[in-house]
Amino acid sequence: MDDALQALVADLGSGNVLDAEMLEGCTVEPHELDEMDEHQAAIVAAHVFEQLFDHEVSQQFGESADPDEGSWSGTVDGFLFVIERDASGDLVLDFSPAGQ
């Protein structure tokens, strides 16, 4: 895995609030976020990953989805992603290297 990409993820990978601007051009619409399944969550994570890190995603996998709890997870090109609803109701996306 590219050291520069890992450093970028370490710096910018946490606390990304999902909003309409961040999802511009994504096949999952902002109004679909609350009810998305694990596949849609992986699409959202891959889209945001590409935007944040200027990295074309080749593999995305949604592992779990619990819309009632506001929690989704999976992997994007070897990085773990977690989307969770925060106390104010926003969905926040965090990335981290797999294994951490």
N, C-alpha and C positions, 0 to 999 in steps of 0.2 A: 504494500500500500504506500502511496506517495506521502513522504514526510511533510511536504508543504500543505497537502490537503488535510492531513491529520492536525497540523498546527492551526489551520483555518477553522476546522470543526471545533477544536478545543477553545478557540477565541470567540467564535460567532455561533456555535451550535446550540446554545441554550437560551431559553426564554423568548422564542420567536412566536409572537402572537399572530394567529391566523386571522387575516382580515381580507376584505374584497380586493385590495390593492395587491397583496401578496399572492392571491389566487388568480390574478388576471392571466388569462390564457390557459388555465387548468381545465381539464374536462369535468372535474367535480366543482359544482357551483357552490358559492358560499352558503346558500340556503339549504344545501344538502349535508352540511358538515355534522349537524346534530344526530343524524340518523345513518351516517355512513357505515359500511361494513369494512372488514379488514382489507379487502382489495382496494376499495376507494381510499382508505387511509394511506395505503402504500402509494397510490397515485398522487395524493396530496403531498406526502413526504418527499417523493421523488421530484415533483415540480418545485417545491420550495428549496430542496437541496441544489437543484440545477441553478436556481436564481441566486441563492446565497453564495455558492462556491464556484460558480462558472464551470461546472463539471457535468458533462453529459452522463446521465445515469444509464447503466446497462442492465442492472438487476434490481428489482424491487420485490419485496415479499411482505404481505400483511400477515402477521401472526395471530393477533387477537383483536377483537372489537367488543366493547361493552358500552353501547350508547347510553344506557340508563345510568351507568357510573361515570360516563364522560371520560373513557380511557380506551386508547388504541395503541398498538405497538407492532413492530416488525423490523425489517432491515432494508437498507438502501446501499447498494454497492459496498457491503461489508461494514456499514455503520448501523448501529441500532437507532431506531427512532421510537419516541413515545409522545403521544398527543394526549394531553390531559386538560380537563376543565379546571381553571383556577377559581379562587374564592369569589372573584367578581363576575364569573360566568364566561370568561374568554377561554378559547381553546389555545393552548400553548404547546408548541412543538419543540422538542429537544432531541439533539443528535449526540451520539457518543460512539467511540470506537467499540466494535464488538469485543466482548470479553471484559469490559469494564463496567 
